[in-house]
Amino acid sequence: MKNISIAIDGPSGAGKSTLARAVAAQVGCLYVDTGAIYRTIGYYALTHGIDPKDGAAVAKSLPDVQVELTYGEDGLQHMLLNGQDVTKEIRLPEVSLYASAVSAHRPVRDFLLDMQRQLARTHSVIMDGRDIGTVVLPDADVKVYLTASAQARARRRCAELEQRGTPEPFEKVLREIQERDWNDIHRDTAPLRQAEDAVLLDTTELTFQESEAALLHIIRERTHL
């Protein structure tokens, strides 16, 4: 049976990872969080004192970076950086802007591109990111552009941070989301945009359950899953 590829793109904090993970379990696909892969590179830059906006310095560091994606007994995607599990560390708030900055450099995207495509060649996948439907998997069977207003995304992010015990002020979280949106949309390499053949799913007014049902409907309408 042919492997199915589902591409979910959208801005930071739109709920791509949470929704894609939940739906992947229901349709029997491997969930691939590409944002976590870029966060791992960003975390390396952060912990090694590398300016993430300095493309030459970031590119020079890549031969020293080994990124692996594994799945633990919990079924969740784990990120290994040079053999060390950094799954929790890459979720620190300061890593977000580092991830956005390093992902703007073509050498970084080229470095990780084959890893992502290989996963789609060997598994049925739900892969989320910012350029999956436009660059990584342009021939994906299903493409969804998942979005929500910046305010809604900031509220959700604040609730998530509070739940983790690392609360941040709403204004700060909103400002960071807006800054990341601008960076992702205006970068020269693989900017964030909706693929022409992607279905738009705006979850601003939807609950998680409603968003999940809507995403599942889109996928099942277009595949045999």
Stockholm file with secondary structure:
# STOCKHOLM 1.0

chainA/1-225         MKNISIAIDGPSGAGKSTLARAVAAQVGCLYVDTGAIYRTIGYYALTHGIDPKDGAAVAKSLPDVQVELTYGEDGLQHMLLNGQDVTKEIRLPEVSLYASAVSAHRPVRDFLLDMQRQLARTHSVIMDGRDIGTVVLPDADVKVYLTASAQARARRRCAELEQRGTPEPFEKVLREIQERDWNDIHRDTAPLRQAEDAVLLDTTELTFQESEAALLHIIRERTHL
#=GR chainA/1-225 SS CCCCEEEEECCTTSSHHHHHHHHHHHHTCEEEEHHHHHHHHHHHHHHTTCCTTCHHHHHHHGGGCCEEEEECTTSCEEEEETTEECTTGGGSHHHHHHHHHHTTSHHHHHHHHHHHHHHHHHSCEEEEESSIIIIICTTCSEEEEEECCHHHHHHHHHHHHHHHTCCCCHHHHHHHHHHHHHHHHHCSSSCCCCCTTCEEEECTTCCHHHHHHHHHHHHHHHSCC
#=GC SS_cons         CCCCEEEEECCTTSSHHHHHHHHHHHHTCEEEEHHHHHHHHHHHHHHTTCCTTCHHHHHHHGGGCCEEEEECTTSCEEEEETTEECTTGGGSHHHHHHHHHHTTSHHHHHHHHHHHHHHHHHSCEEEEESSIIIIICTTCSEEEEEECCHHHHHHHHHHHHHHHTCCCCHHHHHHHHHHHHHHHHHCSSSCCCCCTTCEEEECTTCCHHHHHHHHHHHHHHHSCC
//
